[in-house]
């Protein structure tokens, strides 16, 4: 058997297992919907107003900045492991990459995206 056939079968078994578990749960669960059960639960208090909560955009910007600089580590770590094998070109490429990220950090800092009030 080819290695690709084994991987394909593995994927099929994984999908079948996931779909089978969902179908079994759907068939075996009790379904007794009524108005109180379908209402929004807020710690035992009757819900007031709309369920939509408006958050400040700074929370999203802060989260995106975290993700950007967290993903940076995914590129820096493998580079650090293989930097000697690649040579001076790798050092120059990483310096450019880190400089671009540093400029982005400076821009976010000047715009006040890192200020938490």
Order of alpha helices (4+ residues) and beta strands (2+ residues): alpha-alpha-alpha-alpha
